[in-house]
Amino acid sequence: MKLRLEDNTLRLRLSDEEVQQFAQTGHLASVVPLAPGPDGRLTYALQVADDDSTAAEQTLRVAYTPGTLSVLVPASLAQSWLAPDQIGLSATMRLTDGNELRILVEKDLGCRH
């Protein structure tokens, strides 16, 4: 899974194999070592979120804690994205400081054989 951060945009791109793993488990994570020790790494993940949230939250969103960045996808949205004709998901998340974060999750067409 590829992570790209640029300005106010976060993008995840998944290979076919990673899409299949996400379909089976509802979770996919990668770890990037940035410094020695357990606190010196960044974990980024894509995971299915509960659909029990409010209607306003029925979209992609990001959860961040130091060292961990998770893109949360409501189950109904994840299910439709797994269809072969669906390539990407996108949303804009309003942050508490007034900024916005654009979130993209895409199937990596370059990895199709």
Phi, psi and omega in degrees: 000131180260138176246129175231128177242125178211122183050238181257036181233135175240126181231133171247134176237128184246138173286169177304316181297320180291323176298317179296319178296317178298320179298322183280322189249340184075012182207142176211132182221152174226152181237134176244115176285125181249337180201163179298150175092164184293336180275357184260033180226156177247124174255128174237143189217156170240127181213151177286132177258160177296142175275009181281002183281174180290165181301326180294338182261012179277048180214172176301144172210165182243137172245132181229130167230156181308123179090351183222128179235120182237131171263122183257130182240121175304144186304318182294322178291320178299317181298317180290326180293332181287348176296145184301331183275353179266120182262320186216162173236146176212152178201161174241124182255125177278129182265160184295337180272007179094346176284168176235148176241123176271130183243129177232136173232123187227148168279131183279098182296335178293342181265005181277136179239000000 
